[in-house]
Amino acid sequence: MSQLSEQELVRREKLVKLRNLGINPYPADLYPVNHTSKQVKDQFEEGKQVVIAGRLMMVKVQGKASFAQLQDAEGKIQVYFNRDEICPGEDKVKYNEVFKKLLDFGDFIGIEGELFNTKVGEKTVKVKDFTLLSKALKPLPLPKEKDGVVYDAFTDPEQRYRQRYADLVVNPKVKEVFVKRTKLFNAMRQFFNDAGYFEVETPVLQPIPGGAAARPFITHHNALDVPLYMRIANELYLKRLIVGGFDGVYEFSKNFRNEGMDRTHNPEFTAMEIYVSYKDYNWMMDFCERLLEHCAIAVNGTTKATFGEHEIDFKAPYARVTMADSIKHFTGFDITGKTEDEIRQAAKDLGVEVDATMGKGKLIDEIFGEKCEGNYIQPTYITDYPKEMSPLCKEHRDNPELTERFELMVCGKEIANAYSELNDPIDQRERFEDQLKLAAKGDDEATEFIDHDFLRALEYGMPPTSGMGIGMDRLIMFLTNNQSIQEVLFFPQMRPEKKAVAVSEDAKAVFEILKKAEKLELITLKSQSGLSNKKWDKTIKELTKNNLAKVEKTEDGLFVSVI
């Protein structure tokens, strides 16, 4: 366990004092809350009796009377503590000792009180009695304000993502993002249910990782003594249900891909996939734009959303551009009818990085990704992908080189992918075998498995079907103006936390100076520390020994930087 701070030690001492007074700091009994802070404000009546509960925030003690804020799930409300209201008899311990000395910011308390308006017209609860419901042993990272300037705000992204529980308490705007996220899921679910489609669940642990090209997480089932894979997609299971006679199925699917992490990728993410029989990709484009228009209005009250410097409009209809036309427009190169070698050479000529493991589909994907994708800001369908890029997609009805597929681009990113689904089992087997050849060649995104059970399902007959997948995390990023996926996941994956290191007060002070700059000239850092030569030598050794800082010699002199 890391060393406790002075404040944490003080709070633990208060815990002992509360118990000595016969107060249980963590009572088990129900607390009969009958109003939230929002209900108090919305249904305000002078003199009304209410019971509320929440965290104690921002206390201003003024002798026999004090004002404070109580924060609950709906917001904040002002509360007024008066010594003689709370302690009408001779015994004033509850106010003088418990409230003034033993309660802290962040403690959960319950309040029975009466509503009144202050002289400045603020709706307030006059406390008749209060109950400690949970003692907080760690101080919240609350921002401080002086002369209208905010200091020490809890803004460090790594700390916020790691301690999302604290982030939600002290940064109210964060909660709004997750409220909107839930509104998005509810709106999408309602749209599908109203259309008559059926929500289902499919396996997360799969014997074969299918339905996408991605590196899976592998685990082992002890009783069966077989490897299992966390799903990279749920596509093949949903199609089995279409074979089984459902007209339309959808699922919000937790998927897992054992690949890189960055601002738009988390190893665990949420996709929505929907499959509807007797439809094609043209129908799905119409359906998708109506769906997203509906969702944007449900989340933000308008079809428009701001993302960075762009204003996006999700109002239907959306522009439609074929992949060949897109590449030709932005590069001048026409991929139609070209061989793999010709496309590889064109990619090199365009300055796109390619290698020998890439087949025709991957080469085209790289060219499109580098030269075209980023240009599409407003929602735009890119259609008619080359067959090599789409192993689960139906051959185009007018051109056997292409498939009936679209991806929806917004702000240069894909948020939806849809097909007229391949339902010819012989063609599907050949496509799977082509993928095996690519995998053998070294393409680590090509699938190394053939799902024979899925092929067997197709052999029983699957009706013409259109399917679509939407990246839910990416969609909510666009609808809430967040550039990073970590901002829209409650608990994003993080690197292991460095263990707290016990260091001297001098080392802590020097490290804080260094942390703000990340890198400083050694002589500057020494000067700013104000330490004597002896103390400085001891402190810098302590920081380097504990792998908190490193000293580097450069042409410009000696520098100290944070590790």
C-alpha positions in Angstrom: 0.0 0.0 0.0 1.3 3.5 -0.8 2.0 5.9 2.0 -1.2 7.8 3.2 -1.2 11.5 2.7 -1.7 13.9 5.6 -5.4 14.4 4.7 -6.0 10.7 4.4 -4.5 10.2 7.9 -6.7 13.0 9.3 -9.8 11.4 7.8 -9.0 8.1 9.4 -8.6 9.8 12.8 -12.1 11.3 12.2 -13.5 7.9 11.5 -12.3 6.7 15.0 -13.8 9.8 16.7 -17.1 9.2 14.9 -17.2 5.6 16.2 -16.3 6.8 19.7 -19.4 9.1 19.5 -21.5 6.0 18.7 -21.9 7.0 15.0 -21.6 4.3 12.4 -19.8 5.9 9.5 -21.2 3.2 7.1 -24.8 2.4 8.2 -26.6 -0.5 6.5 -30.2 0.7 6.8 -32.3 2.2 4.0 -32.3 6.0 3.9 -35.8 7.2 2.9 -34.9 9.7 0.1 -38.0 11.3 -1.4 -36.5 14.1 -3.5 -33.6 14.6 -5.8 -31.9 18.0 -6.1 -33.6 18.5 -9.4 -37.1 17.7 -8.0 -36.4 20.1 -5.1 -35.9 22.9 -7.7 -38.6 21.9 -10.1 -41.3 21.3 -7.5 -40.2 24.0 -5.1 -42.7 25.2 -2.4 -41.6 27.3 0.5 -41.9 25.3 3.8 -42.2 21.9 2.0 -40.6 19.0 4.0 -38.1 16.9 2.0 -35.6 14.1 2.5 -32.5 14.2 0.3 -29.1 12.6 0.1 -25.8 13.0 -1.6 -22.2 14.1 -1.3 -21.3 17.1 0.9 -19.5 19.7 -1.2 -18.3 23.3 -0.7 -19.0 24.0 3.0 -18.9 27.6 4.3 -18.9 27.5 8.1 -20.0 30.7 9.8 -20.2 30.0 13.5 -23.7 28.9 14.5 -24.8 28.7 10.9 -23.3 27.3 7.7 -24.1 26.9 4.0 -23.0 23.9 1.9 -23.8 22.2 -1.3 -25.2 18.7 -1.6 -24.5 16.9 -4.9 -26.6 13.9 -6.0 -27.1 12.1 -9.4 -29.2 15.0 -10.7 -27.0 18.0 -9.7 -26.4 20.3 -6.7 -28.6 22.0 -4.2 -27.8 24.5 -1.5 -28.3 23.3 2.1 -28.3 25.5 5.3 -27.1 24.2 8.6 -28.2 26.1 11.8 -26.9 24.9 15.1 -30.1 25.5 17.0 -32.3 23.9 14.4 -30.2 20.7 14.4 -29.6 20.7 18.2 -32.6 22.3 19.8 -31.6 21.2 23.3 -28.5 21.8 25.4 -26.4 19.1 23.7 -24.8 20.9 20.7 -22.3 18.0 19.8 -24.0 17.1 16.5 -23.4 20.5 15.1 -20.2 21.6 16.9 -18.4 18.3 16.7 -19.9 16.1 14.1 -20.8 18.6 11.4 -18.1 21.2 11.9 -15.1 19.0 12.7 -15.8 15.4 11.6 -17.5 15.7 8.2 -15.4 16.3 5.0 -16.0 17.1 1.4 -17.1 14.0 -0.4 -18.9 12.4 2.6 -22.3 11.1 1.8 -25.0 12.5 4.1 -28.8 12.3 4.3 -30.7 15.4 5.1 -34.3 15.9 6.5 -35.2 19.5 6.0 -37.6 22.3 4.9 -37.4 24.4 1.7 -36.9 28.1 1.8 -35.6 30.9 -0.4 -32.6 32.8 0.7 -32.5 36.6 0.6 -30.7 36.4 -2.8 -33.5 34.1 -4.0 -31.6 30.8 -4.0 -33.7 27.7 -3.4 -32.3 26.1 -0.3 -33.0 23.2 2.1 -32.9 24.2 5.9 -31.5 21.2 7.7 -33.6 19.8 10.5 -31.5 16.7 10.9 -28.7 15.0 9.1 -27.2 11.4 9.0 -23.8 10.4 7.9 -24.3 7.7 5.3 -20.7 7.0 4.1 -17.4 8.6 5.2 -15.0 9.4 2.3 -11.4 8.5 3.3 -9.7 10.0 0.2 -10.2 13.7 -0.6 -11.8 14.4 -4.0 -9.6 16.1 -6.6 -11.7 19.2 -6.4 -10.6 22.3 -8.4 -9.8 25.4 -6.4 -11.0 28.8 -7.5 -9.5 32.3 -6.6 -10.6 35.6 -8.2 -12.5 33.7 -10.9 -9.5 31.6 -11.9 -9.7 27.8 -11.5 -6.6 26.0 -10.1 -5.7 22.3 -9.8 -8.6 21.2 -12.0 -8.8 17.4 -12.4 -7.9 17.4 -16.1 -5.0 15.0 -16.6 -6.5 12.4 -19.1 -4.6 9.4 -17.7 -5.8 10.1 -14.1 -9.3 10.9 -15.3 -9.6 7.6 -17.2 -8.0 5.6 -14.5 -10.2 7.1 -11.8 -13.4 7.6 -13.7 -15.4 7.5 -10.5 -13.6 10.7 -9.3 -13.8 12.2 -12.8 -17.6 11.8 -12.8 -18.0 13.5 -9.4 -15.8 16.6 -10.1 -16.3 17.1 -13.8 -20.1 17.2 -14.4 -19.8 17.5 -18.2 -18.3 14.0 -18.3 -21.5 12.5 -17.1 -23.4 14.3 -19.9 -21.4 12.3 -22.5 -22.5 9.0 -21.0 -26.1 10.1 -20.6 -26.0 10.9 -24.4 -24.4 7.5 -25.0 -27.3 5.7 -23.4 -29.8 7.9 -25.3 -28.1 6.8 -28.5 -28.4 3.1 -27.7 -32.1 3.6 -26.6 -32.9 5.5 -29.8 -31.3 2.9 -32.1 -33.0 0.1 -30.2 -36.4 1.9 -30.5 -35.9 2.5 -34.3 -35.2 -1.3 -34.9 -38.0 -2.5 -32.6 -40.5 -0.1 -34.3 -39.4 -1.6 -37.7 -40.2 -5.1 -36.3 -36.6 -6.4 -35.9 -35.6 -8.7 -33.0 -32.8 -8.1 -30.5 -30.7 -11.2 -29.9 -27.5 -12.3 -28.0 -24.7 -14.4 -29.6 -21.6 -16.0 -28.0 -18.6 -13.9 -26.9 -16.4 -17.0 -26.6 -16.2 -18.6 -30.0 -14.4 -21.7 -31.3 -13.4 -19.8 -34.5 -12.9 -16.0 -34.7 -15.0 -15.0 -37.7 -16.9 -12.2 -39.3 -14.0 -9.8 -39.6 -10.3 -9.5 -40.4 -8.6 -8.9 -37.0 -6.2 -10.5 -34.5 -8.2 -12.2 -31.7 -7.6 -12.7 -28.0 -7.1 -16.4 -27.3 -8.1 -18.2 -24.1 -8.3 -21.9 -23.1 -11.3 -23.9 -22.0 -10.0 -26.4 -19.4 -13.0 -28.8 -19.3 -13.1 -29.1 -23.1 -9.3 -28.7 -23.5 -9.8 -26.5 -26.6 -8.7 -23.0 -27.4 -11.5 -20.4 -27.5 -11.4 -16.9 -29.0 -13.1 -13.7 -27.8 -15.3 -12.5 -30.6 -13.9 -10.1 -33.1 -17.4 -9.8 -34.7 -20.8 -11.5 -34.3 -21.7 -11.5 -38.0 -21.6 -15.2 -38.7 -23.9 -16.0 -35.8 -26.5 -13.4 -36.8 -26.5 -14.8 -40.3 -27.2 -18.3 -38.9 -30.3 -16.8 -37.3 -31.5 -15.5 -40.7 -31.0 -19.1 -42.0 -33.1 -20.2 -39.0 -36.1 -18.1 -40.1 -35.8 -14.7 -38.4 -36.6 -11.9 -40.8 -34.5 -9.3 -39.0 -32.1 -9.6 -36.1 -29.7 -7.1 -34.4 -27.3 -7.1 -31.5 -25.2 -4.6 -29.6 -22.0 -6.6 -29.5 -18.9 -6.3 -27.2 -16.1 -7.1 -29.6 -12.4 -7.7 -28.7 -9.4 -7.2 -31.0 -5.8 -7.8 -29.9 -4.4 -4.9 -31.8 -3.0 -1.4 -31.2 -4.5 1.2 -29.0 -4.8 4.9 -30.0 -7.2 7.8 -29.8 -9.8 5.9 -31.9 -9.2 2.2 -31.0 -9.7 0.4 -27.7 -9.1 -3.4 -27.6 -12.7 -3.8 -26.3 -15.4 -1.9 -28.2 -19.1 -1.9 -29.0 -20.5 -2.6 -32.4 -24.1 -2.8 -33.5 -24.9 -5.4 -36.3 -28.2 -5.8 -38.0 -29.3 -8.3 -40.7 -32.6 -8.0 -42.6 -33.8 -10.7 -45.1 -35.1 -9.9 -48.6 -33.2 -6.6 -48.6 -30.0 -5.4 -50.5 -27.4 -2.7 -49.8 -29.4 0.0 -51.6 -32.2 -0.5 -49.2 -29.7 -0.5 -46.3 -28.3 2.9 -47.4 -31.8 4.4 -47.2 -32.4 2.7 -43.8 -29.0 3.7 -42.4 -29.5 7.5 -43.2 -33.0 7.5 -41.7 -31.6 5.6 -38.6 -28.8 8.1 -38.0 -31.0 11.1 -38.6 -33.4 9.7 -35.9 -30.4 9.0 -33.5 -28.8 12.4 -33.9 -32.1 14.1 -33.0 -32.7 11.8 -30.0 -29.2 12.6 -28.6 -28.8 16.3 -29.4 -32.2 17.5 -30.4 -31.0 18.3 -33.9 -29.5 16.5 -36.9 -26.4 18.7 -36.6 -23.4 17.9 -34.5 -20.1 19.7 -34.0 -16.9 17.7 -34.3 -13.7 19.6 -33.9 -13.7 22.4 -36.4 -16.5 20.8 -38.5 -20.3 20.9 -38.3 -21.7 17.6 -39.5 -25.3 17.2 -40.6 -26.8 13.8 -40.2 -30.0 14.8 -42.1 -30.8 12.3 -44.9 -30.1 11.7 -47.7 -26.2 11.2 -47.9 -24.0 11.5 -51.0 -22.9 8.2 -52.7 -19.6 7.7 -54.4 -18.1 4.5 -55.8 -14.6 3.5 -54.5 -13.2 3.5 -58.0 -14.6 7.1 -58.6 -13.2 8.2 -55.3 -9.7 7.0 -55.9 -9.7 8.4 -59.5 -11.0 11.7 -58.2 -8.3 12.2 -55.5 -5.3 10.4 -57.2 -6.0 10.4 -61.0 -5.5 6.6 -61.0 -8.3 4.3 -62.2 -8.2 0.9 -60.4 -10.8 -0.6 -62.7 -9.5 -3.7 -64.5 -5.9 -3.3 -63.1 -3.7 -6.2 -62.0 -2.2 -6.6 -58.5 1.2 -5.5 -59.8 -0.2 -2.4 -61.6 -2.0 -1.4 -58.4 1.1 -2.0 -56.3 3.2 0.2 -58.6 0.5 2.9 -58.6 0.5 2.8 -54.7 4.3 3.3 -54.7 4.1 6.1 -57.2 1.6 7.8 -55.0 3.9 7.5 -52.0 1.7 4.9 -50.2 3.7 2.4 -48.1 3.1 -1.2 -49.4 4.8 -4.5 -48.9 4.9 -8.0 -50.6 2.3 -9.5 -48.2 -0.4 -7.2 -49.5 -2.9 -8.6 -52.0 -5.0 -6.6 -54.4 -7.7 -5.7 -51.9 -5.3 -4.6 -49.2 -3.4 -2.4 -51.7 -6.6 -0.7 -52.8 -7.5 -0.2 -49.1 -4.2 1.4 -48.4 -4.5 3.8 -51.4 -8.1 4.8 -50.4 -7.1 5.1 -46.7 -4.1 7.4 -47.4 -5.4 9.5 -50.3 -9.3 9.6 -50.1 -10.8 8.7 -46.8 -9.8 11.9 -44.9 -11.6 14.1 -47.5 -15.1 13.0 -46.6 -16.4 15.3 -43.8 -20.2 15.2 -44.3 -21.8 11.7 -44.1 -20.9 10.0 -47.5 -21.4 6.5 -48.7 -18.4 4.9 -50.4 -19.9 2.0 -52.5 -18.9 -0.9 -54.7 -15.7 -2.3 -53.1 -13.4 -4.6 -55.0 -14.2 -8.3 -54.3 -10.8 -8.9 -52.7 -11.6 -6.5 -49.9 -14.9 -8.1 -49.0 -14.8 -11.9 -48.4 -18.4 -12.0 -46.9 -20.1 -9.8 -49.5 -22.2 -10.6 -52.5 -20.7 -10.1 -56.0 -22.0 -6.9 -57.7 -24.9 -7.6 -60.0 -23.4 -5.5 -62.8 -19.7 -6.1 -62.4 -18.1 -9.4 -61.1 -14.9 -7.6 -60.1 -16.9 -5.7 -57.4 -19.1 -6.3 -54.4 -22.4 -4.8 -53.2 -20.9 -3.0 -50.2 -20.8 0.4 -48.7 -19.0 2.2 -45.9 -20.3 5.4 -44.4 -17.6 8.0 -43.9 -17.9 10.9 -41.5 -15.0 13.3 -40.8 -12.6 11.0 -42.6 -13.6 8.0 -40.5 -15.7 4.9 -41.2 -18.7 4.5 -38.9 -20.8 2.0 -40.8 -20.1 -1.0 -43.0 -22.8 -2.8 -44.9 -23.3 -5.5 -47.6 -25.7 -7.3 -49.7 -24.7 -10.5 -47.9 -23.1 -13.4 -49.7 -25.5 -16.3 -49.6 -23.9 -18.6 -52.2 -22.2 -21.3 -50.1 -19.8 -22.4 -52.9 -18.7 -18.8 -53.6 -18.3 -18.3 -49.8 -16.0 -21.3 -49.5 -13.8 -20.1 -52.3 -13.6 -16.6 -50.7 -12.6 -18.2 -47.4 -9.9 -20.2 -49.2 -8.6 -17.0 -50.9 -8.3 -15.5 -47.4 -6.2 -18.5 -46.2 -3.8 -17.9 -49.1 -3.4 -14.3 -48.1 -2.8 -15.3 -44.5 -0.2 -17.8 -45.6 1.5 -15.0 -47.6 1.8 -13.0 -44.4 -1.2 -10.8 -44.3 -1.9 -10.7 -40.5 -5.4 -9.3 -41.1 -6.6 -12.1 -43.4 -8.6 -14.8 -41.6 -6.7 -18.0 -40.9 -9.9 -20.1 -40.3 -12.7 -21.5 -42.3 -15.9 -21.7 -40.3 -17.2 -25.0 -41.7 -20.4 -24.8 -39.5 -21.2 -21.4 -41.0 -20.8 -22.9 -44.5 -23.1 -25.8 -43.5 -25.7 -23.2 -42.4 -25.5 -21.5 -45.8 -26.0 -24.8 -47.5 -29.4 -25.1 -45.9 -30.2 -21.8 -47.7 -30.1 -18.2 -46.6 -32.5 -15.8 -48.2 -31.2 -12.6 -49.9 -30.1 -10.4 -46.9 -28.5 -7.1 -46.2 -26.4 -6.6 -43.1 -24.8 -3.5 -41.5 -22.4 -2.9 -38.7 -22.0 0.5 -36.9 -19.1 1.4 -34.5 -21.1 2.7 -31.5 -18.1 4.2 -29.8 -17.0 6.2 -32.8 -20.6 7.3 -33.5 -21.0 8.8 -30.0 -17.6 10.5 -30.4 -19.1 12.4 -33.4 -22.3 13.2 -31.6 -20.6 14.5 -28.4 -17.5 16.3 -30.0 -14.9 14.0 -28.5 -11.7 13.3 -30.5 -10.7 10.4 -28.2 -12.5 7.1 -27.8 -11.3 7.0 -24.2 -13.7 10.0 -23.5 -16.7 7.9 -24.4 -15.8 4.7 -22.6 -16.4 4.6 -18.9 -13.4 2.4 -18.3 -11.0 2.4 -21.2 -8.1 0.0 -21.3 -5.0 1.5 -19.7 -1.3 0.6 -19.3 -0.5 -0.9 -15.9 -0.4 1.8 -13.2 3.1 2.5 -11.9 3.3 1.6 -8.2 3.5 4.5 -5.9 7.0 5.2 -4.7 7.7 6.5 -1.3 10.1 9.4 -1.6 11.2 12.3 0.5 9.4 15.7 0.6 12.3 17.3 -1.2 12.1 14.7 -4.0 8.3 15.2 -4.3 8.8 19.0 -4.6 11.5 18.7 -7.3 9.4 16.0 -9.2 6.4 18.4 -9.2 8.6 21.1 -10.8 9.9 18.7 -13.3 6.5 17.2 -14.1 5.1 20.6 -15.2 8.0 21.1 -17.7 8.7 17.3 -18.5 12.3 18.3 -19.3 14.5 20.9 -17.8 18.2 21.8 -17.8 19.8 20.4 -14.7 21.1 23.8 -13.5 17.7 25.4 -14.0 15.9 22.6 -12.0 18.5 22.9 -9.2 18.0 26.6 -9.1 14.2 26.3 -9.0 14.4 23.7 -6.2 16.2 26.1 -3.8 18.1 23.1 -2.2 21.6 23.2 -0.9 24.3 21.3 -2.8 24.2 18.4 -0.4 20.4 18.1 -0.4 20.3 18.5 -4.2 22.7 15.7 -4.7 20.7 13.4 -2.4 17.4 14.4 -4.1 18.5 13.9 -7.7 20.0 10.5 -6.8 16.7 9.5 -5.1 14.6 10.5 -8.2 16.9 8.6 -10.7 17.2 5.5 -8.4 13.4 5.2 -8.2 13.1 5.6 -12.0 11.1 8.8 -11.7 13.6 10.9 -13.6 16.7 10.5 -15.8 19.7 12.8 -16.4 20.9 13.0 -20.0 24.0 14.6 -21.5 23.4 16.5 -24.8 25.3 18.9 -26.9 23.4 21.7 -25.1 24.3 20.5 -21.6 22.8 18.3 -18.9 19.1 17.8 -18.9 16.7 16.1 -16.5 13.4 14.6 -17.8 10.5 12.7 -16.4 10.5 8.9 -17.1 
